[in-house]
Amino acid sequence: MENKKKRVVAEDRKDGTKAPRPKDASTIIIHRQSGPRTEILMGERSSRHSFMPNTYVFPGGRVDAGDARIIPAKDLREDVLERLCRGGCTPARARALAIAAIRETFEETGLLISASYGAPRRSKLQVWNDFGTVTCGPDLSRLDYIARAVTPPMRKKRFNTRFFVLDGNEIEGNLGGSDELLDMKWVTLSEARDLEIPAITEYILGEVETYLKEKPKTISSYPVKLFKMVNGKRVYTTE
């Protein structure tokens, strides 16, 4: 019988401390076709991270307050917006989650998920000027939404993370690591499972594999997998 690889889990909080409220976060699984290989983009979290250092993850991170003030160049698809709202988001929060994922991807990898504005804009936030806000802004229409995961209550840090998927065959920008994500690389799903990855990432890889095989229709009723803990037990359901 083959031994299942032990996965990384987040640090538990100290006994007697109150469970922190999960913070909104989002991430993007970028996939591409390289000859016969279907690859996804992953990077290694810096050892300076207090949350799961030295593990391989998808680009992404926490939602910042400024993300809600950015006007996208193209909005979310209606079906994606409906799925996000079905999981408890307002439309404004749904857009902020998508914008955060695009911003974090740009900051961590240098890749642009963008489209042109109808007229020039300038942002008060430098990251969006670096992104190209004067001429282009985040293109939310390219994102699909497949899963949500809530960090268990016993963990020291908790996140309510939405997982987006993006076809990266025509993505722009020069791929490079950052202080947050190192060793950026394109790997197959099988190769990704051989990396040092968090337990939740392994589950998400399974959802990505299903998504890429099924190529689901762009409909709001497409089920979104939800991973959370209820009464001390891990629950995997749909929204």
N, C-alpha and C positions, 0 to 999 in steps of 0.2 A: 504493500500500500504506500502510495507516494505521500510524503510529509508535506503538509500545507505550510507555506512560508509564513513566518510570524510577521505581522504588520505593525507599524508604528501607531501608537495612540497618543493623544495629547496628555499633558501633565494634569493629574488630579489636584483639586483644591484641598486645602488643609481641613481636617475634621472640625466641625463646628462653625465653619464659615458659610455664609449664605451663597446660594447658587447665583452667579451673575446672570443678568438678562442677556440673551443672545443678541449680538450686534449684526445688523444687516451686512451681507457681503455678497459678492458675485464673482464668477470665474467663467472663462471661455475655453472650451475644448476645440482647438483649431485643428482641422484635419485636411489632408491633401493627398493627391494621388501622385506617386513618384514611380513611373513605370508600373510594374505589377504590385508595388507596395502601397498599401494604405497606411499613412503615417499620421501621428498626432504630435503636437508640440508640448514638450515638458521641460521644466528647469528645476534645478536644485535650490532649495531655500538656504539662504545664508546661515552660517553657524551663529550669527548674532541675533537671529530671530528667537523670540521667547516662546513662539508657538510652532511646534514641530520643526525645529531646525534640522538641516542636512537631509531633508526628505525631498523627493521629486514630486512636483505638483503642476497643475495647469496655471497659466497666468491669471491673476485676479487678486482681489483684496477687499478691504472694507469700503463701504460707501462713505464718502466725505460730504459735509454739508454743502459744499459748492457744486456737487454733481447735480443737485436738483435745480440749479440756476442755469445750467447749460442748455441752450436750445439746439436740438439735434438737426443735422442737415436733412436726415430722413428719419421718419418715425418708425416705431415698432410695427410689424405686421399686426393686423387686427387679431388674428388667431393667437399670436404670441402674447399680446396684451391681455386678452381674455384669460389665457392660462395663468399668467402671473397674478391677475386680480382674483382668480379662483382660489389662489393660495393665500389670500388675505392682504394683497397689495391694493393701494389706490392707484389709479392710472399714473399720477405724478411720481409715486414711489417706484412703480414698475419701470418708468423711464430712467429714474435716478439709478436703479440697479444696473440697467443695461449700460448707461453712460459710465458708471464706475468700472464695470468690467472692461470697457473699451479704453478708458483712461489708464487703468492699471496695466493692461496689456501693452499699451504704448510705453509707459514708464519702465516696465520690466523687460520688454523685448525689442522695442524700437519699431514695431509693426503698426501700421495705420489701418484702422477700419473706418474709412472716411468717405464722404461725398461732398460735392461742391455746394456752397451756399448760393442763394440767389443774388445776394449782395454782400460786400465785405463786412466782416464783424471783427471786433477785437475784444478779448476777454480780460477781466481783471486778474484772472489766474494764469500765471506764466505757463503752466503746463499746456494749456489749451492754445496759447500763442505759439509754443514750440510745436504743438500738434499741427498747427496751420489754420487756426481759427479765422484769420483774416479772409482766407479763401475757402476753407473747408472745415467741416465739423463732423462729429460722430455719426456714422451711418448705422442706425439701429435696425434697419430693415433687413440686414444680412444675418441677424441673429435668430436662431431657433432656441426653444427652451424645453428641457427634458427632465430636469430633476431638481429637488430641493433637499437639503440636509441640515438638521439642527443638532449642534454639538450636545452630547448628553449632559445632564445637570451636574454630574460629579466632576466635570472638568474645570480647570482653573480659568480658562478663557472659553467663551462660547460664541458661536456664530450661527446665524440663520442664512445659509448660503444657497444662492440660486446658480444652477449650472446651465450655461448657454452652450450652443454648438454653432460653429461657423465653418463654412467651406473656404479654406485658405488657399485654394489653387491660384487665385489672382490677387492675393493680399499684397499690399505695397509696404515699402520700408525696408531697412536693412536690419536683419536679425542680429541681435547682440545681447549679451547678458547685462545685468545691472548689479547694484549693491544688494538688491533684494533677491533676484533670481540669478543663479550662476549656471554654467554648463548647459546653456540652452541647446536642445537637440530634438530632431525629428526621429520618432521611434514608432515601430509597429505596436499594436495592442499587446502582442505577445512579449515584445521587448520591454514594454512599459511595466508589465507584471513582474519582470525580473529585477526591476529597480527597487530601491528603498522607498516605498510609498506608504502613505497613511492608509489605514483600514478602509476609510470611506472612499478613497480614490479607487481602490480595487472594485468596490461595488459600482461606482460610477463608470469604470471602464467596461463593465458588463452591460450597462445601459447604452453606452456609446456603441458598443459592438452590435447590439440589437438595432439601434437607430440606423446605423450605416447599412445594415443588411436589409432592413425593411423599407428604408427611404420613405417614411410616412408622409401622407398628404398634409398640406398646410391647412389643418382644420383645428378649431378651438377645442374640440372634444378629445384630441389626442391626450392619452393619460400621462400625467406628470408623476414620476416616482417620488415618494416622500420617505426619507429616512430619519427616524427620531427614536427617542426612548420614552416608554410609557410604563409607569409602575415598575421601574427597574429592569424592563425588558426592551431589547431593540425591536422596533416595529418597522416593517417595510410595507408601505401601502401606496395608494395613488390618490391624486387630487383631481 
